[in-house]
Amino acid sequence: MTAAFALSIDGMLCRGDRPIPGVREFMAALRARRLPFRFVTNNSAHVPAFYAVRLNRMGFGVGEKDILSSAVAAIRFLKDRRPGKTVWPIATPAVCAEIAAAGVPISTGGHRPDIVLLAFDTTVDYEKLNAGYHYLQAGAELIAIHPDDVCPTEDGYDVGIGPFIRLFEFLTGKKATAVGKPHRLMLDMAAADMGVPVADVIMVGDRLSADMHMAVDAGARSILVLSEETDRTMLEQSGMHPTWVVDSVRDLIPWLAEFR
């Protein structure tokens, strides 16, 4: 059976800098079988280089090209579907630098941008939010890098982008365009990066609302890894039907022998 793997990161493979038990062995098994994979993360506070360093500290042995973040997906979206449009990012300095380095024009000097781009910004403050509000009121489009309400961390969860999306939508009457999970765009991009049709991709994750929803939206197969995020009761109540359900990433290792 042919397969390429899209792997969620936060909460499924690790929590912060702490790897989930069995994940190193799972990654080693993927490589031993020469099965293609991409890490697909909604966390847009950092750039792929950051995640590569973090994952390699945990022994994953990956490169930047192996990581597709929602920030990278948003940059591709802007270049492909909003070419030449200026953006005003509510984002961390690292992500702002990544946007500029990719050739997306960033509005400066108080000029109204074409787009207010809302990312997971751990440096957000009133000035940024207020400027974004005024730009939207003046006619800018609202694009969110992803719609998650919370972001998994080593100790629990942090506030995500979702509440800020609703704030701007409520204040301006505009509807945000969201790029990251659960929308299929990131899975389509991951499939293209791996050189396979999206029907050959298996999405592996622990979040029903993001990972499993995206797989359904894209017509891809999925593996739900039960975790602190999702248990069997939540799955039954959700009405969703992942292709496979496992208790741990470790459970996938012998099962990989079925794929090529």
FIMI-600776 format. One record per residue (C-alpha): residue number from 1; residue in one letter; x, y, z. Coordinates in nm, 3 decimals. Layout:
<baros>
[baro NUM,a,[X,Y,Z]]
...
</baros>
This chain:
<baros>
[baro 1,m,[0.000,0.000,0.000]]
[baro 2,t,[0.145,0.340,-0.100]]
[baro 3,a,[0.164,0.607,0.166]]
[baro 4,a,[0.328,0.936,0.258]]
[baro 5,f,[0.283,1.079,0.605]]
[baro 6,a,[0.180,1.425,0.724]]
[baro 7,l,[0.272,1.447,1.093]]
[baro 8,s,[0.136,1.691,1.346]]
[baro 9,i,[0.397,1.812,1.596]]
[baro 10,d,[0.266,1.978,1.911]]
[baro 11,g,[0.082,1.736,2.138]]
[baro 12,m,[0.124,1.440,1.903]]
[baro 13,l,[0.502,1.398,1.867]]
[baro 14,c,[0.610,1.622,2.153]]
[baro 15,r,[0.498,1.866,2.418]]
[baro 16,g,[0.732,2.161,2.415]]
[baro 17,d,[1.082,2.012,2.428]]
[baro 18,r,[0.961,1.678,2.565]]
[baro 19,p,[0.915,1.399,2.306]]
[baro 20,i,[0.616,1.167,2.337]]
[baro 21,p,[0.730,0.812,2.433]]
[baro 22,g,[0.795,0.600,2.125]]
[baro 23,v,[0.823,0.887,1.879]]
[baro 24,r,[1.196,0.848,1.813]]
[baro 25,e,[1.143,0.481,1.731]]
[baro 26,f,[0.850,0.573,1.505]]
[baro 27,m,[1.062,0.825,1.311]]
[baro 28,a,[1.342,0.569,1.278]]
[baro 29,a,[1.092,0.318,1.138]]
[baro 30,l,[0.965,0.572,0.882]]
[baro 31,r,[1.320,0.626,0.761]]
[baro 32,a,[1.402,0.257,0.757]]
[baro 33,r,[1.099,0.198,0.531]]
[baro 34,r,[1.195,0.505,0.318]]
[baro 35,l,[0.845,0.641,0.363]]
[baro 36,p,[0.814,1.013,0.280]]
[baro 37,f,[0.694,1.248,0.551]]
[baro 38,r,[0.638,1.614,0.631]]
[baro 39,f,[0.577,1.775,0.967]]
[baro 40,v,[0.264,1.988,0.940]]
[baro 41,t,[0.216,2.237,1.223]]
[baro 42,n,[-0.030,2.517,1.288]]
[baro 43,n,[0.208,2.686,1.530]]
[baro 44,s,[0.302,3.010,1.355]]
[baro 45,a,[0.509,3.175,1.627]]
[baro 46,h,[0.831,3.040,1.476]]
[baro 47,v,[0.994,2.959,1.141]]
[baro 48,p,[1.094,2.610,1.014]]
[baro 49,a,[1.456,2.658,1.124]]
[baro 50,f,[1.337,2.692,1.484]]
[baro 51,y,[1.136,2.370,1.465]]
[baro 52,a,[1.423,2.183,1.301]]
[baro 53,v,[1.656,2.281,1.587]]
[baro 54,r,[1.395,2.193,1.848]]
[baro 55,l,[1.311,1.856,1.694]]
[baro 56,n,[1.677,1.770,1.646]]
[baro 57,r,[1.744,1.839,2.014]]
[baro 58,m,[1.496,1.557,2.074]]
[baro 59,g,[1.681,1.328,1.834]]
[baro 60,f,[1.452,1.349,1.529]]
[baro 61,g,[1.726,1.425,1.275]]
[baro 62,v,[1.522,1.648,1.041]]
[baro 63,g,[1.585,1.946,0.815]]
[baro 64,e,[1.395,2.266,0.747]]
[baro 65,k,[1.252,2.120,0.424]]
[baro 66,d,[1.078,1.851,0.631]]
[baro 67,i,[0.866,2.113,0.810]]
[baro 68,l,[0.558,2.284,0.669]]
[baro 69,s,[0.433,2.543,0.915]]
[baro 70,s,[0.112,2.740,0.878]]
[baro 71,a,[0.329,3.052,0.840]]
[baro 72,v,[0.505,2.899,0.538]]
[baro 73,a,[0.167,2.792,0.400]]
[baro 74,a,[0.036,3.146,0.445]]
[baro 75,i,[0.337,3.292,0.262]]
[baro 76,r,[0.276,3.055,-0.029]]
[baro 77,f,[-0.093,3.148,-0.024]]
[baro 78,l,[-0.013,3.519,-0.037]]
[baro 79,k,[0.235,3.480,-0.322]]
[baro 80,d,[0.005,3.254,-0.526]]
[baro 81,r,[-0.335,3.408,-0.456]]
[baro 82,r,[-0.264,3.764,-0.347]]
[baro 83,p,[0.044,3.849,-0.557]]
[baro 84,g,[0.180,4.199,-0.499]]
[baro 85,k,[-0.060,4.274,-0.214]]
[baro 86,t,[0.091,4.451,0.086]]
[baro 87,v,[0.048,4.296,0.428]]
[baro 88,w,[0.062,4.422,0.783]]
[baro 89,p,[0.149,4.120,0.996]]
[baro 90,i,[0.046,4.073,1.355]]
[baro 91,a,[0.327,3.823,1.407]]
[baro 92,t,[0.652,3.760,1.591]]
[baro 93,p,[0.967,3.934,1.459]]
[baro 94,a,[1.099,3.601,1.327]]
[baro 95,v,[0.784,3.536,1.123]]
[baro 96,c,[0.778,3.897,0.998]]
[baro 97,a,[1.136,3.850,0.878]]
[baro 98,e,[1.038,3.523,0.704]]
[baro 99,i,[0.751,3.698,0.527]]
[baro 100,a,[0.977,3.979,0.408]]
[baro 101,a,[1.253,3.737,0.301]]
[baro 102,a,[0.999,3.552,0.086]]
[baro 103,g,[0.932,3.871,-0.109]]
[baro 104,v,[0.587,3.948,0.030]]
[baro 105,p,[0.564,4.330,0.056]]
[baro 106,i,[0.510,4.453,0.412]]
[baro 107,s,[0.334,4.784,0.461]]
[baro 108,t,[0.536,5.047,0.648]]
[baro 109,g,[0.511,5.412,0.737]]
[baro 110,g,[0.144,5.407,0.832]]
[baro 111,h,[0.019,5.330,0.479]]
[baro 112,r,[-0.293,5.117,0.475]]
[baro 113,p,[-0.203,4.760,0.378]]
[baro 114,d,[-0.412,4.544,0.149]]
[baro 115,i,[-0.413,4.265,0.408]]
[baro 116,v,[-0.395,4.234,0.786]]
[baro 117,l,[-0.221,3.899,0.842]]
[baro 118,l,[-0.295,3.749,1.182]]
[baro 119,a,[-0.043,3.494,1.314]]
[baro 120,f,[0.020,3.325,1.649]]
[baro 121,d,[0.199,3.628,1.793]]
[baro 122,t,[0.359,3.583,2.134]]
[baro 123,t,[0.461,3.952,2.118]]
[baro 124,v,[0.110,4.086,2.052]]
[baro 125,d,[0.013,4.410,2.228]]
[baro 126,y,[-0.259,4.672,2.221]]
[baro 127,e,[-0.079,4.884,1.961]]
[baro 128,k,[-0.068,4.598,1.711]]
[baro 129,l,[-0.431,4.500,1.769]]
[baro 130,n,[-0.553,4.858,1.746]]
[baro 131,a,[-0.358,4.926,1.426]]
[baro 132,g,[-0.497,4.606,1.275]]
[baro 133,y,[-0.849,4.715,1.365]]
[baro 134,h,[-0.804,5.055,1.199]]
[baro 135,y,[-0.654,4.901,0.885]]
[baro 136,l,[-0.946,4.661,0.858]]
[baro 137,q,[-1.193,4.945,0.907]]
[baro 138,a,[-1.017,5.128,0.624]]
[baro 139,g,[-1.070,4.837,0.385]]
[baro 140,a,[-0.792,4.582,0.441]]
[baro 141,e,[-0.867,4.210,0.404]]
[baro 142,l,[-0.834,3.987,0.713]]
[baro 143,i,[-0.629,3.669,0.664]]
[baro 144,a,[-0.547,3.439,0.955]]
[baro 145,i,[-0.258,3.196,0.939]]
[baro 146,h,[-0.474,2.940,1.122]]
[baro 147,p,[-0.792,2.940,1.334]]
[baro 148,d,[-0.685,2.744,1.647]]
[baro 149,d,[-0.822,2.877,1.975]]
[baro 150,v,[-0.536,2.727,2.177]]
[baro 151,c,[-0.185,2.600,2.110]]
[baro 152,p,[-0.047,2.292,2.297]]
[baro 153,t,[0.259,2.352,2.514]]
[baro 154,e,[0.468,2.137,2.746]]
[baro 155,d,[0.258,2.240,3.045]]
[baro 156,g,[-0.087,2.273,2.889]]
[baro 157,y,[-0.220,2.522,2.635]]
[baro 158,d,[-0.161,2.885,2.537]]
[baro 159,v,[-0.411,3.125,2.381]]
[baro 160,g,[-0.410,3.086,2.002]]
[baro 161,i,[-0.531,3.295,1.709]]
[baro 162,g,[-0.899,3.203,1.722]]
[baro 163,p,[-1.006,3.456,1.989]]
[baro 164,f,[-0.834,3.739,1.796]]
[baro 165,i,[-1.007,3.633,1.474]]
[baro 166,r,[-1.343,3.658,1.649]]
[baro 167,l,[-1.245,3.994,1.800]]
[baro 168,f,[-1.170,4.144,1.459]]
[baro 169,e,[-1.471,3.981,1.293]]
[baro 170,f,[-1.700,4.116,1.565]]
[baro 171,l,[-1.556,4.468,1.551]]
[baro 172,t,[-1.541,4.501,1.173]]
[baro 173,g,[-1.808,4.269,1.035]]
[baro 174,k,[-1.543,4.111,0.810]]
[baro 175,k,[-1.499,3.735,0.767]]
[baro 176,a,[-1.143,3.607,0.800]]
[baro 177,t,[-0.982,3.380,0.545]]
[baro 178,a,[-0.790,3.110,0.737]]
[baro 179,v,[-0.503,2.919,0.574]]
[baro 180,g,[-0.387,2.650,0.819]]
[baro 181,k,[-0.550,2.339,0.959]]
[baro 182,p,[-0.833,2.234,0.938]]
[baro 183,h,[-0.844,2.374,0.584]]
[baro 184,r,[-0.707,2.134,0.324]]
[baro 185,l,[-0.457,2.378,0.173]]
[baro 186,m,[-0.172,2.268,0.401]]
[baro 187,l,[-0.229,1.901,0.323]]
[baro 188,d,[-0.234,1.976,-0.049]]
[baro 189,m,[0.096,2.161,-0.008]]
[baro 190,a,[0.250,1.876,0.193]]
[baro 191,a,[0.145,1.625,-0.074]]
[baro 192,a,[0.298,1.841,-0.347]]
[baro 193,d,[0.622,1.877,-0.148]]
[baro 194,m,[0.644,1.497,-0.116]]
[baro 195,g,[0.558,1.447,-0.483]]
[baro 196,v,[0.247,1.236,-0.420]]
[baro 197,p,[-0.126,1.285,-0.476]]
[baro 198,v,[-0.313,1.390,-0.163]]
[baro 199,a,[-0.505,1.059,-0.175]]
[baro 200,d,[-0.174,0.885,-0.090]]
[baro 201,v,[-0.118,1.099,0.220]]
[baro 202,i,[-0.200,0.976,0.570]]
[baro 203,m,[-0.254,1.254,0.823]]
[baro 204,v,[-0.129,1.152,1.169]]
[baro 205,g,[-0.244,1.373,1.454]]
[baro 206,d,[-0.422,1.398,1.787]]
[baro 207,r,[-0.666,1.684,1.724]]
[baro 208,l,[-1.013,1.618,1.587]]
[baro 209,s,[-1.087,1.979,1.500]]
[baro 210,a,[-0.761,2.035,1.313]]
[baro 211,d,[-0.584,1.718,1.198]]
[baro 212,m,[-0.879,1.484,1.139]]
[baro 213,h,[-1.101,1.757,0.996]]
[baro 214,m,[-0.830,1.853,0.747]]
[baro 215,a,[-0.790,1.493,0.634]]
[baro 216,v,[-1.164,1.461,0.576]]
[baro 217,d,[-1.171,1.793,0.390]]
[baro 218,a,[-0.888,1.680,0.161]]
[baro 219,g,[-1.014,1.327,0.104]]
[baro 220,a,[-0.701,1.183,0.268]]
[baro 221,r,[-0.663,0.891,0.505]]
[baro 222,s,[-0.604,0.964,0.872]]
[baro 223,i,[-0.468,0.818,1.193]]
[baro 224,l,[-0.596,0.959,1.521]]
[baro 225,v,[-0.344,0.917,1.802]]
[baro 226,l,[-0.529,0.931,2.131]]
[baro 227,s,[-0.373,1.176,2.375]]
[baro 228,e,[-0.450,1.439,2.638]]
[baro 229,e,[-0.619,1.630,2.355]]
[baro 230,t,[-0.858,1.354,2.242]]
[baro 231,d,[-0.985,1.037,2.410]]
[baro 232,r,[-1.224,0.769,2.286]]
[baro 233,t,[-1.527,0.934,2.445]]
[baro 234,m,[-1.454,1.261,2.264]]
[baro 235,l,[-1.408,1.070,1.939]]
[baro 236,e,[-1.743,0.891,1.978]]
[baro 237,q,[-1.921,1.218,2.055]]
[baro 238,s,[-1.761,1.398,1.761]]
[baro 239,g,[-1.924,1.186,1.491]]
[baro 240,m,[-1.590,1.180,1.304]]
[baro 241,h,[-1.447,0.859,1.162]]
[baro 242,p,[-1.068,0.857,1.125]]
[baro 243,t,[-0.939,0.577,0.904]]
[baro 244,w,[-0.745,0.431,1.198]]
[baro 245,v,[-0.728,0.500,1.573]]
[baro 246,v,[-0.430,0.410,1.794]]
[baro 247,d,[-0.344,0.467,2.157]]
[baro 248,s,[0.017,0.569,2.095]]
[baro 249,v,[0.260,0.659,1.817]]
[baro 250,r,[0.453,0.352,1.926]]
[baro 251,d,[0.160,0.135,1.813]]
[baro 252,l,[0.222,0.245,1.453]]
[baro 253,i,[0.572,0.101,1.425]]
[baro 254,p,[0.490,-0.263,1.332]]
[baro 255,w,[0.200,-0.140,1.119]]
[baro 256,l,[0.437,0.060,0.891]]
[baro 257,a,[0.550,-0.265,0.729]]
[baro 258,e,[0.226,-0.261,0.528]]
[baro 259,f,[0.331,0.053,0.339]]
[baro 260,r,[0.583,0.140,0.072]]
</baros>
